[in-house]
Amino acid sequence: HQVDAERTTSVAALRAFLRTDSIGIGGGGMFGLGLPPLVRLLPWVVLTAWLTGKEIYFLSLGAYQNTPWSTKLPLQLAARCAKAVTVRDPQSAATLSTGLARGVVVEIVPDPSLLVPAAGAAAVRDFLAPCLGDAADRPLLVVNVKAMPDAALLDRTLDALADGLARWRATTDDPIVFLSMSAAGDYGLGAPSADHHLAQRVIDEAGLAGDAVIVGPGLAPAVAKGICARATGVVAMRLHAQIFAGTTGTPLLGITFEAKSRLWLAETGAHEQPAETLTGDAVLDWLQTLRARVQVPSVSDGSEGGGEGPGRTQEANLSSLNQKTVRYP
């Protein structure tokens, strides 16, 4: 769309903020627990922008009931000032149409990642071949990890993943691909808590060196979705990895600690595993439900999009979800 991107805290971003006529705020799970400092301040920035005559739009936002009141109250005020408010789930709609936002009309729209096409089998194989070699043609397991605001719970979650993966790996030599989707680290925790660092921790703890690879961050969304479509199964903590698996019909173990994931998994009927009760046994039990071998999509089928996974149990739910737009209340 030929829209320049600027670093949030840069002089260029401040210059763009001052010169623009309208501001759009979008982000799936932006408002909830564990807010980084800049996000805590964002509603006040939005209100300041509105007072200077700028139009405000909230776009496919996630705003949950556990958002701290110091952020929730100005966010609800900002929603009253917006020209339009769209969110991606009923809880976010309730947050932005009650309290100080009472009376605001909110539209529930599909998460944009639902509309991302999956890269075709040939494109995915070509992408994976440099790091997997001949194993790029074999069934693979995709794992995605994410930082958590509760450090102790994160430690237990990663330990359980490592335990389950180590024992499962003893039964198969299929490759494991860790999908890294963020280089920054969530909840303001910084780069040391980025996906690839957490993935490396699991690999080291599980003794998977040489048996697992990390791809990303910075993948094109279609490639990331295509990798999930190509997998035998996906174990994921991030919502978008869960969506990529669910929308391609790939068996999914969704590890949840965020409201946005719980809501999406419940709505689509996918398998939810709360992080609080995750154990190595639970990981291993789920992995053993996967077929030891599946027919990998042919790389000669000419497909360049709409990749398909090995299962379609959620297809009916997701096809209707893709088309859903609901006005709330």
C-alpha positions as CSV (number, residue, x, y, z in Angstrom):
1,H,0.0,0.0,0.0
2,Q,3.1,2.2,-0.1
3,V,2.7,3.2,3.5
4,D,6.0,3.9,5.3
5,A,6.8,2.1,8.6
6,E,8.6,3.9,11.3
7,R,10.0,2.8,14.6
8,T,7.5,3.7,17.3
9,T,9.9,5.8,19.4
10,S,11.7,7.5,16.5
11,V,11.7,11.1,15.5
12,A,10.2,10.1,12.2
13,A,7.3,8.4,14.0
14,L,6.6,11.6,16.0
15,R,6.7,13.7,12.8
16,A,4.2,11.3,11.2
17,F,2.0,11.5,14.2
18,L,1.9,15.2,14.2
19,R,1.2,15.5,10.5
20,T,-1.4,12.8,10.0
21,D,-5.2,13.4,9.8
22,S,-6.2,10.0,11.2
23,I,-4.8,7.2,13.4
24,G,-5.6,3.5,13.3
25,I,-4.8,1.3,16.3
26,G,-4.8,-2.4,15.6
27,G,-3.4,-5.5,17.3
28,G,-4.9,-8.8,18.4
29,G,-4.0,-9.2,22.0
30,M,-2.7,-5.7,22.6
31,F,-4.7,-4.9,25.8
32,G,-4.6,-7.4,28.6
33,L,-2.3,-8.6,31.3
34,G,1.4,-7.9,31.2
35,L,1.3,-4.6,29.3
36,P,4.6,-3.1,28.2
37,P,5.0,0.6,29.2
38,L,4.2,2.0,25.7
39,V,1.0,0.1,25.4
40,R,-0.1,1.3,28.9
41,L,0.3,4.9,27.6
42,L,-1.3,4.3,24.3
43,P,-4.9,5.2,25.2
44,W,-3.7,8.6,26.6
45,V,-1.8,9.2,23.3
46,V,-5.0,8.3,21.4
47,L,-7.0,10.8,23.5
48,T,-4.4,13.5,22.9
49,A,-4.6,12.8,19.2
50,W,-8.4,13.2,19.3
51,L,-8.2,16.5,21.2
52,T,-5.9,17.8,18.4
53,G,-8.6,17.0,15.8
54,K,-7.4,13.7,14.5
55,E,-9.8,10.9,13.5
56,I,-9.4,7.7,15.6
57,Y,-10.1,4.1,14.4
58,F,-9.7,0.9,16.4
59,L,-9.1,-2.0,13.9
60,S,-9.5,-5.7,14.8
61,L,-8.4,-5.0,18.3
62,G,-8.0,-7.3,21.2
63,A,-8.9,-5.8,24.6
64,Y,-9.7,-8.1,27.5
65,Q,-11.4,-7.8,30.8
66,N,-8.1,-8.4,32.7
67,T,-6.6,-5.2,31.3
68,P,-5.4,-3.0,34.3
69,W,-7.9,-0.3,35.2
70,S,-5.3,2.4,34.7
71,T,-5.2,1.4,31.0
72,K,-8.8,0.1,30.6
73,L,-10.5,3.4,31.6
74,P,-8.7,5.7,29.2
75,L,-9.1,3.0,26.5
76,Q,-12.8,3.0,27.0
77,L,-12.8,6.8,26.8
78,A,-10.8,6.6,23.6
79,A,-13.4,4.2,22.1
80,R,-16.1,6.8,22.7
81,C,-14.0,9.2,20.6
82,A,-13.4,6.8,17.7
83,K,-15.0,7.0,14.3
84,A,-15.2,3.2,14.2
85,V,-14.3,0.3,16.5
86,T,-13.7,-3.2,15.3
87,V,-12.5,-6.1,17.4
88,R,-11.9,-9.8,17.0
89,D,-13.9,-11.5,19.8
90,P,-16.9,-10.9,22.0
91,Q,-14.9,-10.2,25.2
92,S,-13.1,-7.4,23.4
93,A,-16.4,-6.1,22.2
94,A,-17.7,-6.1,25.8
95,T,-14.6,-4.3,27.0
96,L,-15.1,-1.5,24.5
97,S,-18.8,-1.1,24.8
98,T,-19.3,-1.1,28.6
99,G,-18.2,1.1,31.5
100,L,-16.9,4.4,30.2
101,A,-17.5,3.0,26.7
102,R,-21.2,2.2,27.2
103,G,-23.2,2.8,24.1
104,V,-20.2,2.5,21.7
105,V,-21.2,0.3,18.7
106,V,-18.5,-2.3,18.1
107,E,-18.1,-4.6,15.1
108,I,-16.7,-8.1,15.6
109,V,-14.6,-9.0,12.6
110,P,-12.4,-12.0,11.6
111,D,-8.8,-12.0,12.7
112,P,-6.8,-10.8,9.7
113,S,-4.6,-13.9,9.9
114,L,-7.6,-16.0,8.9
115,L,-7.4,-14.5,5.5
116,V,-3.7,-15.2,4.9
117,P,-3.2,-17.8,2.1
118,A,-0.8,-20.7,2.9
119,A,2.2,-21.0,0.7
120,G,2.0,-24.1,-1.5
121,A,3.8,-27.4,-0.9
122,A,6.6,-26.7,-3.4
123,A,7.3,-23.3,-2.0
124,V,7.5,-24.7,1.6
125,R,9.8,-27.5,0.6
126,D,12.1,-25.1,-1.2
127,F,12.2,-22.9,2.0
128,L,12.9,-25.8,4.3
129,A,15.4,-27.7,2.1
130,P,18.4,-25.6,3.1
131,C,18.0,-26.4,6.8
132,L,16.4,-29.8,6.7
133,G,18.1,-31.3,3.6
134,D,16.5,-34.6,2.5
135,A,14.3,-34.5,5.6
136,A,12.3,-31.6,4.0
137,D,10.3,-34.3,2.2
138,R,9.4,-36.1,5.5
139,P,6.5,-35.5,7.9
140,L,7.4,-32.8,10.5
141,L,6.3,-31.5,13.8
142,V,6.0,-27.7,14.3
143,V,6.5,-26.2,17.7
144,N,5.9,-22.5,18.6
145,V,6.8,-21.0,22.0
146,K,6.2,-17.5,23.4
147,A,7.2,-15.4,26.4
148,M,4.8,-15.2,29.3
149,P,4.5,-12.5,32.0
150,D,4.7,-15.2,34.7
151,A,8.3,-16.3,34.6
152,A,7.8,-19.3,36.9
153,L,4.9,-20.5,34.7
154,L,7.0,-20.0,31.6
155,D,9.8,-22.2,33.1
156,R,7.3,-25.0,33.9
157,T,5.8,-24.8,30.5
158,L,9.1,-25.0,28.6
159,D,10.3,-27.8,30.9
160,A,7.1,-29.8,30.2
161,L,7.5,-29.2,26.4
162,A,11.2,-30.3,26.6
163,D,10.3,-33.4,28.6
164,G,7.4,-34.5,26.2
165,L,9.4,-33.7,23.1
166,A,12.5,-35.6,24.3
167,R,10.5,-38.8,25.0
168,W,8.5,-38.5,21.7
169,R,11.7,-38.0,19.7
170,A,12.9,-41.4,21.0
171,T,10.1,-43.0,19.0
172,T,10.6,-41.2,15.6
173,D,13.3,-39.5,13.6
174,D,10.9,-37.1,11.9
175,P,12.2,-33.5,11.9
176,I,11.0,-30.9,14.4
177,V,10.6,-27.3,13.2
178,F,10.4,-24.5,15.8
179,L,8.5,-21.6,14.3
180,S,9.8,-18.2,15.6
181,M,7.3,-15.4,15.0
182,S,8.7,-12.5,17.0
183,A,12.2,-11.2,17.5
184,A,11.4,-8.7,20.2
185,G,10.0,-10.7,23.1
186,D,6.5,-10.1,24.4
187,Y,5.3,-8.2,27.5
188,G,8.2,-5.8,27.3
189,L,10.6,-8.6,28.3
190,G,13.0,-7.8,25.4
191,A,15.1,-9.8,23.0
192,P,16.3,-12.4,25.5
193,S,12.7,-13.6,25.7
194,A,12.2,-13.7,21.9
195,D,10.8,-16.9,20.4
196,H,14.1,-18.2,19.0
197,H,15.8,-17.9,22.3
198,L,13.0,-19.8,24.1
199,A,13.0,-22.4,21.3
200,Q,16.8,-22.9,21.7
201,R,16.3,-23.4,25.4
202,V,13.8,-26.2,24.7
203,I,16.1,-27.8,22.1
204,D,19.0,-27.8,24.5
205,E,17.0,-29.1,27.4
206,A,15.4,-31.8,25.4
207,G,18.7,-32.8,23.7
208,L,17.3,-32.1,20.3
209,A,20.4,-30.5,18.8
210,G,20.7,-31.9,15.3
211,D,17.1,-33.1,15.3
212,A,15.4,-29.7,15.4
213,V,15.7,-26.4,13.5
214,I,14.5,-22.9,14.2
215,V,12.9,-21.0,11.3
216,G,12.2,-17.3,11.6
217,P,11.6,-14.7,12.8
218,G,10.7,-12.5,9.8
219,L,9.0,-15.2,7.8
220,A,6.4,-14.1,5.3
221,P,3.0,-15.0,6.8
222,A,2.1,-17.2,3.9
223,V,5.3,-19.2,4.4
224,A,4.7,-19.6,8.2
225,K,1.1,-20.7,7.4
226,G,2.3,-23.1,4.7
227,I,4.8,-24.7,7.2
228,C,1.9,-25.3,9.6
229,A,-0.2,-26.7,6.7
230,R,2.7,-29.1,5.9
231,A,3.1,-30.4,9.4
232,T,1.8,-33.6,10.9
233,G,0.9,-31.6,14.0
234,V,1.4,-28.2,15.6
235,V,2.2,-27.4,19.2
236,A,1.7,-23.7,19.7
237,M,1.6,-21.0,22.3
238,R,1.0,-18.0,20.0
239,L,-2.5,-17.3,18.8
240,H,-1.4,-16.8,15.2
241,A,0.5,-20.1,15.1
242,Q,-2.7,-21.7,16.5
243,I,-4.8,-19.9,13.8
244,F,-2.4,-21.0,11.0
245,A,-2.7,-24.6,12.2
246,G,-6.5,-24.5,12.7
247,T,-7.3,-22.8,9.4
248,T,-5.3,-25.4,7.4
249,G,-6.8,-28.4,9.3
250,T,-3.5,-29.5,10.9
251,P,-3.9,-31.2,14.3
252,L,-3.2,-28.6,17.0
253,L,-2.2,-28.6,20.6
254,G,-3.0,-25.1,21.7
255,I,-1.2,-24.1,24.9
256,T,-3.1,-21.3,26.5
257,F,-2.3,-18.6,29.0
258,E,-4.0,-15.6,27.2
259,A,-7.6,-14.8,26.9
260,K,-7.4,-14.3,23.1
261,S,-6.2,-17.9,22.6
262,R,-8.7,-19.4,25.0
263,L,-11.5,-17.6,23.2
264,W,-10.4,-18.6,19.7
265,L,-9.8,-22.2,20.5
266,A,-13.1,-22.5,22.3
267,E,-14.9,-21.0,19.3
268,T,-13.3,-23.3,16.8
269,G,-13.4,-26.5,18.9
270,A,-9.6,-26.9,18.8
271,H,-7.7,-28.8,21.5
272,E,-6.8,-26.4,24.4
273,Q,-4.2,-27.2,27.0
274,P,-3.9,-24.6,29.8
275,A,-0.3,-23.8,30.5
276,E,-1.1,-24.1,34.2
277,T,-1.7,-27.9,33.9
278,L,0.7,-28.7,31.1
279,T,3.0,-31.7,31.9
280,G,5.5,-33.7,29.9
281,D,3.1,-36.6,30.0
282,A,0.3,-34.4,28.5
283,V,2.6,-33.3,25.6
284,L,3.7,-36.9,25.0
285,D,0.1,-38.3,25.1
286,W,-1.0,-35.7,22.5
287,L,2.0,-36.3,20.2
288,Q,1.3,-40.0,20.3
289,T,-2.2,-39.4,18.9
290,L,-0.6,-38.1,15.7
291,R,-0.2,-40.5,12.9
292,A,3.4,-41.7,12.7
293,R,3.4,-41.0,9.0
294,V,1.1,-38.9,6.8
295,Q,1.1,-38.4,3.1
296,V,3.1,-35.3,2.5
297,P,1.6,-33.0,-0.3
298,S,3.4,-33.6,-3.5
299,V,5.9,-30.9,-4.5
300,S,4.9,-31.5,-8.1
301,D,1.3,-30.6,-7.7
302,G,1.8,-27.1,-8.9
303,S,0.1,-25.7,-5.8
304,E,1.3,-22.2,-4.8
305,G,-1.4,-21.4,-2.2
306,G,-4.1,-22.8,-0.1
307,G,-1.9,-25.6,1.4
308,E,-3.7,-28.4,3.1
309,G,-2.9,-30.1,6.3
310,P,-3.5,-33.8,7.2
311,G,-6.8,-33.2,9.0
312,R,-10.0,-31.2,8.4
313,T,-11.9,-31.6,11.7
314,Q,-12.4,-27.9,12.2
315,E,-13.2,-26.9,8.6
316,A,-16.9,-26.4,9.1
317,N,-16.4,-24.1,12.1
318,L,-13.7,-22.1,10.5
319,S,-15.4,-21.6,7.1
320,S,-18.2,-19.8,8.9
321,L,-15.8,-17.9,11.1
322,N,-14.0,-16.6,8.1
323,Q,-17.2,-14.8,6.9
324,K,-18.4,-13.6,10.3
325,T,-19.0,-9.9,11.0
326,V,-21.1,-9.2,14.1
327,R,-22.4,-6.0,15.5
328,Y,-22.1,-5.7,19.3
329,P,-24.2,-5.1,21.4
